[in-house]
Amino acid sequence: MICMLFAFCVSWYFHDTFWWGPDDGLFAYIAQRILEGDVVHRDIQALHPGLLFLINSALLGITDGDVVSLRYPLVMLTLIQTWLAYQLTLSKGLVSAICASLCMIAFSFVQFINPTPNWYLITITLALGAFLTISDMQSNRALVLAGAIVGIAFLLRQLTGVFLAMAITTILFLVYSNPASSDRQHAGSSILVILAVCYSVFIFQTAQIAGLLLFGIFPLALLGIAAFKCNLGWSSVSRIITRLVAGALLTALPLIIYHLSTGSLGGFIEETFIRPFTFFDVPMVEQASYLALIYYPIEDILAGNLSSIFTLIFWFTLLIINLVLSIVVLRNLTLAPSKPVVLGILVIFHSLVALIYEIPIYLFYSTGLIFVALLTFNLNSIIRRLLVAVTTATSIFALAFHASQPLDRTYKNIALSKRVAWNTHILPTTTIKTNRQTSEFYEQILMSVESCALPSDTLYAFPYNPELYFLTRRRSAFKFINSIFGITQSTDLSNYIEAVKASDQPGLILHNTTDIHNTPNSDSLFAALAHLYVKRGQVDNLTVYQRKGHKMSDRCQISFLEFGEK
């Protein structure tokens, strides 16, 4: 009860703080558009399957457009995952259970406060682990329910859903295998080998060397060991897979019906299964590296700042803890498959989310789960005390130095765990607490849009500023929201240029010239429109262009505003 109360207090204290425009704006704008009658994947481009967008639109509608409402489920999810972590580790002692609860609180949404599906998936992974641990995995009902849970995960974030599907396939094939049987059949092993080959192609093409060594190779090792141990025939394999698929389809059926009835099924398929895989080719993903989290503290220590030793220990722990879990799981698995391995296998596959983008927040998405999985194992008293101490210290450090901290601290300042002032001002048109510079920036933008554009005007905020559509209550001129995913080929570019020529051009173009999402395609689209617009001013790094001959041209006034380094 005390752990749950603490979880609620921490969650509620932070829930209306922090603002990251690209992500908060994305979820809020799509929810806003759905409430106005638009259909996701048909009228709005979205790279997630759609379940979360419908949830967000319902919350936004119930609360009359209050964007903070999108965070209420995150508070509830933190309570659920705190309870699950406590229950999963209670058999190992009260201290371990309290430690696991604290860890799930510290590495919850308070580290990145917006309704990304990644926070939902932490709870789903824990729930799936708890369900498989207490259920009879030989029963048809358990297989269908497990498939349904994985199906929900896929509908929230498809890539993580695939990772969990691989994990549960590995677990079930091991559970159903009989090591004592001399009847060696190869159907299950063949499936696992195919999964391993597909996974290898994917991971070696997308992961950087640091992420590959820290996270990427261990699922491959799990698949290899499972393939060696599995002796299932086609009848058992088909029974497992058909029931898992049936459960997943059961959860997907309402969404499929929605897309069929709204004519958005084609867009759903294209944006769910094709476009997301272009994400790994963008410069921002290729440039980030977890090695920087070690390099910057070492550099600071060598410069004489010995306090950075604590930061170095913190990041080093986060980077190697998955290695520790993987060694424990693989050792357990090579001796004999058993139920305690279940959560460990799920977490190792779930932790592949850390490979998507090598920045701290993607590391945080898996850290809490890794510590909890380790705490569920049978450990000798000395190792358990050490694990509890490390988990507790890491959790406290994360809460003290990283919770609700703005992402624009720069990668170096994040790596050095430097806190900045926050929650001193209110974000315009919302009740979200943020810092002065962020509040003043959006105040100036809102005033600029009001003085330079009609309420009926569309905007083009590029390459990626969806929060400007939401805060100004104006629609995007295009279906896409992020230029990286919206304009991926020359066909997209020509189609959008023709679409603009055939209809009213956006009243304003807002260009963030320093954004890492700028691409040659987004620059080409702007170049095709530039002769129709006149530059009106600049707000920090955002340049404002108004359509020539606009009705508001006489009253359009934008003062130059520059904040410098945040």
C-alpha positions as CSV (number, residue, x, y, z in Angstrom):
1,M,0.0,0.0,0.0
2,I,2.8,2.4,0.8
3,C,4.5,1.6,-2.5
4,M,1.3,2.4,-4.4
5,L,0.8,5.6,-2.5
6,F,4.3,6.7,-3.3
7,A,3.8,5.8,-6.9
8,F,0.7,7.9,-7.1
9,C,2.3,10.9,-5.3
10,V,5.4,10.8,-7.6
11,S,3.2,10.4,-10.8
12,W,0.8,13.1,-9.9
13,Y,3.5,15.5,-8.9
14,F,5.1,15.2,-12.3
15,H,2.1,14.5,-14.6
16,D,1.4,18.1,-15.6
17,T,5.1,19.1,-16.1
18,F,7.4,18.9,-19.1
19,W,6.6,19.6,-22.7
20,W,8.3,18.1,-25.8
21,G,6.5,19.7,-28.7
22,P,7.1,17.1,-31.5
23,D,5.8,14.2,-29.4
24,D,3.2,15.9,-27.2
25,G,2.0,17.8,-30.3
26,L,1.8,14.7,-32.4
27,F,-0.5,12.8,-30.1
28,A,-2.6,15.9,-29.2
29,Y,-3.0,17.1,-32.8
30,I,-4.0,13.6,-34.1
31,A,-6.5,13.3,-31.3
32,Q,-7.8,16.8,-32.1
33,R,-8.3,15.9,-35.8
34,I,-10.1,12.7,-34.9
35,L,-12.5,14.6,-32.8
36,E,-13.1,17.0,-35.7
37,G,-14.1,14.0,-37.9
38,D,-10.9,13.1,-39.6
39,V,-9.8,9.4,-39.9
40,V,-6.4,8.3,-38.9
41,H,-4.4,6.7,-41.8
42,R,-6.8,8.2,-44.3
43,D,-6.7,11.9,-43.5
44,I,-3.8,11.9,-41.2
45,Q,-0.5,10.0,-41.5
46,A,0.3,8.0,-38.4
47,L,3.1,5.4,-38.1
48,H,1.4,3.5,-35.2
49,P,-1.5,1.2,-35.8
50,G,-4.1,3.6,-34.3
51,L,-5.3,2.2,-30.9
52,L,-3.5,4.8,-28.9
53,F,-4.8,7.6,-31.1
54,L,-8.4,6.6,-30.5
55,I,-7.8,6.4,-26.7
56,N,-6.2,9.9,-26.8
57,S,-9.1,11.3,-28.8
58,A,-11.6,9.9,-26.3
59,L,-9.7,11.5,-23.4
60,L,-9.4,14.8,-25.2
61,G,-13.1,14.8,-26.0
62,I,-14.1,14.0,-22.4
63,T,-11.9,16.8,-21.0
64,D,-12.9,19.5,-23.5
65,G,-9.5,19.6,-25.2
66,D,-7.3,19.5,-22.1
67,V,-4.0,18.0,-23.3
68,V,-3.0,17.0,-19.8
69,S,-5.8,14.4,-20.0
70,L,-3.6,12.3,-22.3
71,R,-1.3,11.8,-19.3
72,Y,-3.9,10.4,-16.9
73,P,-3.5,6.8,-18.2
74,L,0.2,7.1,-17.6
75,V,-0.5,7.7,-13.9
76,M,-2.7,4.6,-13.8
77,L,-0.1,2.6,-15.7
78,T,2.5,3.5,-13.2
79,L,0.3,2.3,-10.4
80,I,-0.4,-1.0,-12.2
81,Q,3.3,-1.7,-13.0
82,T,4.3,-0.8,-9.4
83,W,1.8,-3.4,-8.1
84,L,2.9,-6.0,-10.7
85,A,6.6,-5.5,-9.9
86,Y,5.8,-5.9,-6.2
87,Q,3.8,-9.1,-6.7
88,L,6.3,-10.6,-9.0
89,T,9.2,-10.2,-6.6
90,L,7.4,-10.6,-3.2
91,S,8.4,-14.3,-3.0
92,K,12.0,-13.2,-2.9
93,G,11.5,-11.0,0.1
94,L,9.8,-7.8,1.1
95,V,12.9,-5.7,0.6
96,S,13.2,-7.0,-3.0
97,A,9.5,-6.2,-3.6
98,I,9.8,-2.7,-2.3
99,C,13.0,-2.2,-4.4
100,A,11.3,-3.5,-7.5
101,S,8.4,-1.1,-7.0
102,L,10.7,1.9,-6.5
103,C,12.5,1.0,-9.7
104,M,9.3,0.9,-11.7
105,I,8.3,4.3,-10.3
106,A,11.7,5.9,-11.1
107,F,11.8,4.6,-14.6
108,S,8.2,5.3,-15.4
109,F,6.8,8.1,-17.6
110,V,8.3,10.7,-15.2
111,Q,11.4,10.4,-17.3
112,F,9.7,11.5,-20.5
113,I,6.3,12.9,-19.8
114,N,4.1,12.4,-22.8
115,P,1.7,9.6,-24.0
116,T,4.1,7.6,-26.1
117,P,3.0,4.0,-26.5
118,N,6.4,2.9,-25.0
119,W,5.0,3.6,-21.5
120,Y,2.0,1.5,-22.1
121,L,4.2,-1.4,-23.4
122,I,6.2,-1.6,-20.1
123,T,3.0,-2.4,-18.3
124,I,1.9,-4.8,-20.9
125,T,5.2,-6.7,-20.8
126,L,5.0,-7.0,-17.0
127,A,1.4,-8.1,-17.3
128,L,2.3,-10.7,-19.9
129,G,5.1,-12.0,-17.7
130,A,2.8,-12.2,-14.7
131,F,0.1,-14.0,-16.7
132,L,2.5,-16.6,-18.1
133,T,4.1,-17.2,-14.7
134,I,0.8,-18.0,-13.0
135,S,-1.1,-19.6,-15.8
136,D,-1.1,-23.1,-17.3
137,M,0.6,-22.4,-20.6
138,Q,-0.5,-25.8,-21.9
139,S,-4.1,-24.7,-22.0
140,N,-5.8,-23.3,-25.1
141,R,-7.3,-20.4,-23.1
142,A,-3.9,-19.3,-21.9
143,L,-2.6,-19.4,-25.5
144,V,-5.4,-17.3,-26.8
145,L,-5.2,-14.7,-23.9
146,A,-1.4,-14.5,-24.4
147,G,-2.0,-13.8,-28.1
148,A,-4.5,-11.2,-27.2
149,I,-2.0,-9.4,-24.9
150,V,0.6,-9.5,-27.7
151,G,-2.0,-8.2,-30.1
152,I,-2.7,-5.2,-27.9
153,A,1.0,-4.5,-27.8
154,F,1.2,-4.6,-31.6
155,L,-1.8,-2.2,-31.9
156,L,0.1,0.3,-29.7
157,R,3.5,0.0,-31.3
158,Q,4.0,-2.6,-33.9
159,L,7.8,-3.2,-33.6
160,T,7.6,-3.9,-29.9
161,G,4.6,-6.1,-30.6
162,V,6.8,-8.1,-33.0
163,F,9.6,-8.4,-30.4
164,L,7.1,-9.7,-27.8
165,A,5.7,-12.1,-30.3
166,M,9.2,-13.5,-30.8
167,A,9.7,-13.8,-27.1
168,I,6.5,-15.6,-26.4
169,T,7.1,-18.0,-29.3
170,T,10.5,-18.8,-27.8
171,I,9.0,-19.3,-24.4
172,L,6.1,-21.5,-25.5
173,F,8.2,-23.7,-27.8
174,L,10.5,-24.4,-24.8
175,V,7.6,-25.1,-22.4
176,Y,5.9,-27.5,-24.9
177,S,9.1,-29.3,-25.7
178,N,10.0,-32.5,-23.8
179,P,13.7,-32.7,-23.1
180,A,13.4,-36.3,-22.0
181,S,11.8,-37.4,-25.2
182,S,13.9,-39.3,-27.8
183,D,11.5,-38.4,-30.5
184,R,13.3,-35.5,-32.1
185,Q,11.1,-33.4,-34.4
186,H,12.3,-30.3,-36.2
187,A,9.2,-28.2,-36.9
188,G,9.6,-25.9,-33.9
189,S,13.4,-25.6,-34.4
190,S,12.8,-24.7,-38.0
191,I,10.5,-21.8,-37.0
192,L,13.0,-20.5,-34.5
193,V,15.8,-20.7,-37.0
194,I,13.7,-18.7,-39.5
195,L,13.0,-16.1,-36.8
196,A,16.7,-16.0,-35.9
197,V,17.6,-15.4,-39.6
198,C,15.0,-12.7,-40.1
199,Y,16.0,-11.0,-36.8
200,S,19.7,-11.1,-37.8
201,V,19.0,-9.4,-41.1
202,F,17.0,-6.7,-39.3
203,I,19.3,-6.1,-36.4
204,F,22.6,-6.1,-38.3
205,Q,21.2,-3.6,-40.8
206,T,19.7,-1.2,-38.2
207,A,21.7,-1.4,-35.0
208,Q,24.9,0.5,-34.3
209,I,27.8,-1.4,-32.7
210,A,27.2,-0.2,-29.1
211,G,23.5,-1.1,-29.2
212,L,24.3,-4.4,-30.9
213,L,26.7,-5.5,-28.3
214,L,24.7,-4.3,-25.3
215,F,21.2,-5.4,-26.5
216,G,21.1,-6.9,-30.0
217,I,23.0,-10.1,-29.7
218,F,21.2,-11.7,-26.8
219,P,17.8,-12.4,-28.4
220,L,19.7,-14.1,-31.2
221,A,21.5,-16.3,-28.6
222,L,18.1,-17.1,-27.0
223,L,16.6,-18.1,-30.3
224,G,19.7,-20.3,-31.0
225,I,19.5,-22.1,-27.7
226,A,15.7,-22.5,-28.0
227,A,16.1,-24.0,-31.5
228,F,18.6,-26.5,-30.2
229,K,16.4,-27.5,-27.3
230,C,13.0,-27.5,-29.1
231,N,11.7,-30.9,-30.3
232,L,8.2,-29.9,-31.3
233,G,6.4,-31.4,-34.4
234,W,4.1,-29.6,-36.7
235,S,0.9,-30.5,-34.8
236,S,2.2,-28.8,-31.6
237,V,3.6,-25.8,-33.5
238,S,0.4,-25.3,-35.4
239,R,-1.7,-25.5,-32.2
240,I,0.5,-22.9,-30.5
241,I,0.6,-20.5,-33.4
242,T,-3.1,-20.7,-34.4
243,R,-4.2,-19.9,-30.9
244,L,-1.8,-17.0,-30.5
245,V,-2.8,-15.6,-33.8
246,A,-6.5,-16.1,-32.9
247,G,-6.0,-14.1,-29.7
248,A,-4.2,-11.3,-31.6
249,L,-6.8,-11.1,-34.3
250,L,-9.5,-10.9,-31.7
251,T,-8.0,-7.7,-30.2
252,A,-7.4,-6.3,-33.7
253,L,-10.9,-7.0,-35.0
254,P,-12.5,-3.7,-33.8
255,L,-9.7,-1.6,-35.3
256,I,-9.9,-3.6,-38.6
257,I,-13.7,-3.0,-38.7
258,Y,-13.0,0.7,-38.0
259,H,-10.6,1.0,-40.9
260,L,-12.8,-1.0,-43.3
261,S,-15.8,1.2,-42.5
262,T,-13.9,4.5,-42.9
263,G,-11.9,3.5,-46.1
264,S,-8.6,3.7,-44.3
265,L,-7.5,0.1,-44.4
266,G,-5.0,0.7,-47.3
267,G,-3.4,3.6,-45.4
268,F,-3.3,1.5,-42.2
269,I,-1.4,-1.3,-43.9
270,E,1.0,1.1,-45.7
271,E,1.7,3.2,-42.6
272,T,1.9,0.3,-40.2
273,F,4.0,-2.2,-42.1
274,I,6.0,-0.2,-44.7
275,R,6.9,3.4,-43.8
276,P,8.1,2.8,-40.2
277,F,11.0,0.8,-41.5
278,T,12.4,4.0,-43.2
279,F,13.0,5.4,-39.7
280,F,16.4,3.7,-39.4
281,D,17.9,5.6,-42.3
282,V,17.5,9.1,-40.9
283,P,20.5,11.1,-39.8
284,M,19.4,11.7,-36.2
285,V,19.3,7.9,-35.5
286,E,22.6,7.3,-37.1
287,Q,24.4,10.1,-35.2
288,A,23.3,9.2,-31.6
289,S,25.4,6.7,-29.6
290,Y,25.2,5.3,-26.1
291,L,29.0,5.6,-26.0
292,A,28.6,9.3,-25.4
293,L,27.0,8.5,-22.1
294,I,30.3,7.1,-21.0
295,Y,32.6,9.5,-22.9
296,Y,31.2,12.8,-21.5
297,P,31.4,11.9,-17.8
298,I,35.0,10.6,-18.3
299,E,35.9,13.8,-20.1
300,D,34.4,15.8,-17.2
301,I,36.3,13.7,-14.6
302,L,39.6,14.2,-16.4
303,A,38.9,17.9,-16.4
304,G,38.8,17.8,-12.6
305,N,35.1,17.4,-11.8
306,L,35.2,14.3,-9.6
307,S,31.4,14.5,-8.9
308,S,30.9,13.1,-12.4
309,I,32.1,9.8,-11.1
310,F,28.5,9.2,-9.8
311,T,27.1,10.0,-13.2
312,L,29.6,7.6,-14.9
313,I,28.6,4.8,-12.5
314,F,24.9,5.5,-13.2
315,W,25.2,5.3,-17.0
316,F,27.6,2.4,-16.9
317,T,25.1,0.5,-14.7
318,L,22.3,1.2,-17.1
319,L,24.3,0.1,-20.1
320,I,25.5,-3.2,-18.7
321,I,22.5,-4.3,-16.7
322,N,20.9,-5.9,-19.8
323,L,24.2,-7.9,-20.2
324,V,23.9,-9.1,-16.6
325,L,20.2,-10.2,-17.1
326,S,21.0,-11.9,-20.4
327,I,23.9,-13.9,-18.8
328,V,21.6,-15.0,-16.0
329,V,18.8,-16.0,-18.3
330,L,21.1,-17.8,-20.8
331,R,22.7,-19.7,-17.9
332,N,19.3,-20.7,-16.5
333,L,18.1,-21.7,-20.0
334,T,21.1,-23.9,-20.8
335,L,20.6,-25.8,-17.5
336,A,16.8,-26.4,-17.8
337,P,13.9,-24.2,-19.0
338,S,11.7,-23.1,-16.1
339,K,9.0,-20.6,-15.4
340,P,11.3,-18.0,-13.7
341,V,12.9,-17.5,-17.1
342,V,9.7,-16.3,-18.6
343,L,9.9,-12.6,-17.5
344,G,13.6,-12.6,-18.3
345,I,13.1,-13.7,-21.9
346,L,10.2,-11.2,-22.3
347,V,12.3,-8.4,-21.0
348,I,15.4,-9.2,-23.1
349,F,13.3,-9.0,-26.3
350,H,11.4,-5.9,-25.0
351,S,14.7,-4.2,-24.4
352,L,15.4,-4.1,-28.1
353,V,13.5,-0.8,-28.0
354,A,16.8,0.6,-26.8
355,L,18.2,0.0,-30.3
356,I,15.7,2.3,-32.1
357,Y,17.4,5.5,-31.1
358,E,20.5,5.6,-28.9
359,I,19.5,8.3,-26.5
360,P,18.9,8.0,-22.8
361,I,15.1,8.0,-23.0
362,Y,15.2,4.8,-25.1
363,L,17.5,3.3,-22.5
364,F,15.0,4.2,-19.7
365,Y,12.2,2.4,-21.6
366,S,13.8,-0.9,-20.6
367,T,15.8,-0.2,-17.5
368,G,13.0,-0.7,-14.9
369,L,11.9,-4.0,-16.4
370,I,15.5,-5.3,-16.5
371,F,16.0,-4.7,-12.8
372,V,12.7,-6.2,-11.9
373,A,13.4,-9.3,-14.0
374,L,16.7,-9.8,-12.2
375,L,15.0,-9.5,-8.8
376,T,12.7,-12.4,-9.7
377,F,15.6,-14.9,-9.9
378,N,16.8,-17.0,-7.0
379,L,20.1,-15.4,-5.9
380,N,22.3,-15.9,-3.0
381,S,22.0,-13.4,-0.1
382,I,25.2,-11.5,-1.0
383,I,24.3,-11.0,-4.6
384,R,20.7,-10.1,-3.8
385,R,21.8,-7.4,-1.3
386,L,24.2,-6.0,-3.9
387,L,21.4,-6.0,-6.5
388,V,19.0,-4.3,-4.2
389,A,21.5,-1.7,-3.3
390,V,22.4,-1.0,-7.0
391,T,18.8,-0.9,-8.0
392,T,17.8,1.5,-5.2
393,A,20.7,3.8,-5.8
394,T,20.1,3.9,-9.6
395,S,16.4,4.6,-9.1
396,I,17.0,7.4,-6.7
397,F,19.6,9.0,-9.0
398,A,17.2,8.8,-11.9
399,L,14.4,10.5,-10.0
400,A,16.7,13.2,-8.6
401,F,18.6,14.1,-11.8
402,H,16.5,13.1,-14.8
403,A,12.8,13.1,-13.9
404,S,10.8,15.7,-15.9
405,Q,14.0,17.3,-17.2
406,P,13.7,18.9,-20.7
407,L,15.3,17.1,-23.6
408,D,16.8,20.3,-24.9
409,R,19.5,20.1,-22.2
410,T,21.7,18.8,-25.0
411,Y,23.1,15.3,-25.1
412,K,26.2,16.3,-23.2
413,N,24.3,17.9,-20.3
414,I,22.0,14.9,-20.1
415,A,25.0,12.6,-20.0
416,L,26.5,14.7,-17.2
417,S,23.1,14.6,-15.4
418,K,22.9,18.4,-15.1
419,R,19.5,19.6,-14.0
420,V,18.0,22.9,-15.3
421,A,15.2,25.1,-14.0
422,W,11.7,23.9,-14.8
423,N,8.0,24.3,-14.0
424,T,8.3,28.1,-13.7
425,H,5.7,29.0,-16.4
426,I,2.6,27.7,-18.0
427,L,2.5,26.6,-21.6
428,P,0.0,28.9,-23.6
429,T,-3.6,27.4,-24.0
430,T,-2.8,24.5,-21.7
431,T,-2.2,23.9,-17.9
432,I,1.2,22.3,-18.5
433,K,4.1,23.6,-16.5
434,T,7.3,24.3,-18.4
435,N,10.3,26.7,-18.4
436,R,10.2,30.4,-19.3
437,Q,11.9,30.1,-22.7
438,T,9.5,27.4,-23.9
439,S,6.5,29.4,-22.6
440,E,7.6,32.7,-24.3
441,F,8.5,30.9,-27.5
442,Y,5.0,29.5,-27.9
443,E,3.4,32.7,-26.8
444,Q,5.2,34.6,-29.6
445,I,4.3,31.9,-32.1
446,L,0.6,32.0,-31.2
447,M,0.6,35.8,-31.5
448,S,2.3,35.6,-34.8
449,V,-0.2,33.1,-36.2
450,E,-3.1,35.1,-34.9
451,S,-1.9,38.3,-36.5
452,C,-0.8,36.8,-39.8
453,A,-3.4,34.0,-40.6
454,L,-7.1,33.6,-40.7
455,P,-8.8,31.0,-38.5
456,S,-9.6,29.0,-41.6
457,D,-6.1,29.0,-43.0
458,T,-4.0,25.9,-43.0
459,L,-0.4,25.9,-41.9
460,Y,2.7,24.0,-43.0
461,A,5.1,23.7,-40.0
462,F,8.1,21.8,-41.1
463,P,10.0,19.7,-40.8
464,Y,8.3,18.5,-37.6
465,N,6.3,20.8,-35.3
466,P,2.9,19.3,-34.9
467,E,2.4,21.1,-31.6
468,L,2.0,24.3,-33.6
469,Y,-1.1,22.9,-35.3
470,F,-2.6,21.8,-32.0
471,L,-1.9,25.0,-30.1
472,T,-3.0,27.4,-32.8
473,R,-6.1,25.2,-33.6
474,R,-5.2,25.1,-37.2
475,R,-4.9,22.2,-39.6
476,S,-1.9,21.1,-41.5
477,A,-1.9,21.7,-45.2
478,F,-0.8,18.1,-45.8
479,K,-1.7,14.7,-44.6
480,F,1.8,14.0,-43.2
481,I,3.0,15.5,-40.0
482,N,6.7,14.6,-40.1
483,S,8.6,15.4,-43.3
484,I,10.9,12.4,-42.8
485,F,8.1,9.9,-43.1
486,G,5.7,11.9,-45.2
487,I,8.1,12.6,-48.1
488,T,10.2,9.5,-48.5
489,Q,10.4,9.4,-52.3
490,S,10.1,11.5,-55.4
491,T,6.5,10.4,-55.9
492,D,5.5,11.7,-52.5
493,L,7.2,15.0,-53.3
494,S,5.5,15.5,-56.7
495,N,2.1,14.5,-55.4
496,Y,2.3,17.1,-52.6
497,I,3.5,19.8,-54.9
498,E,0.6,19.1,-57.3
499,A,-1.9,19.0,-54.4
500,V,-0.9,22.4,-53.2
501,K,-1.1,23.9,-56.8
502,A,-4.6,22.4,-57.2
503,S,-5.9,23.9,-53.9
504,D,-5.5,26.8,-51.5
505,Q,-1.9,27.1,-50.3
506,P,-1.2,27.2,-46.6
507,G,-1.7,30.7,-45.2
508,L,1.6,30.4,-43.3
509,I,4.7,28.3,-43.6
510,L,6.7,27.9,-40.4
511,H,10.2,26.5,-40.9
512,N,12.5,25.3,-38.2
513,T,15.8,25.7,-40.0
514,T,17.9,24.0,-37.3
515,D,15.8,20.9,-36.9
516,I,17.5,17.5,-37.5
517,H,14.3,16.3,-39.3
518,N,15.1,18.6,-42.3
519,T,15.7,16.5,-45.4
520,P,16.4,17.2,-49.0
521,N,12.8,16.2,-49.8
522,S,11.4,18.7,-47.3
523,D,13.7,21.4,-48.6
524,S,12.5,20.6,-52.2
525,L,8.9,20.9,-51.2
526,F,9.6,24.3,-49.6
527,A,11.6,25.4,-52.7
528,A,8.6,24.6,-54.9
529,L,6.4,26.9,-52.7
530,A,8.9,29.6,-51.8
531,H,8.1,31.9,-54.7
532,L,4.5,32.2,-53.4
533,Y,5.5,33.4,-50.0
534,V,7.2,36.4,-48.3
535,K,9.3,36.2,-45.1
536,R,7.6,38.0,-42.2
537,G,10.0,37.4,-39.3
538,Q,11.7,34.9,-37.1
539,V,10.9,33.5,-33.6
540,D,14.0,32.0,-32.2
541,N,15.0,29.3,-34.9
542,L,11.5,29.3,-36.5
543,T,11.1,31.4,-39.7
544,V,7.6,32.6,-40.6
545,Y,6.5,33.0,-44.2
546,Q,3.1,34.4,-45.3
547,R,1.4,33.7,-48.6
548,K,1.7,36.7,-50.9
549,G,-1.4,38.8,-51.2
550,H,-2.8,37.4,-48.0
551,K,-5.8,39.2,-46.5
552,M,-3.8,39.6,-43.2
553,S,-0.7,41.0,-44.9
554,D,-1.2,44.5,-43.6
555,R,-1.4,43.6,-40.0
556,C,1.1,40.8,-40.0
557,Q,3.9,41.8,-37.6
558,I,6.5,39.5,-36.1
559,S,9.3,40.6,-33.9
560,F,12.6,38.9,-34.0
561,L,13.0,36.8,-30.9
562,E,16.1,34.8,-30.0
563,F,16.7,32.8,-26.9
564,G,20.1,31.4,-27.6
565,E,21.2,28.1,-26.0
566,K,18.6,26.6,-23.7
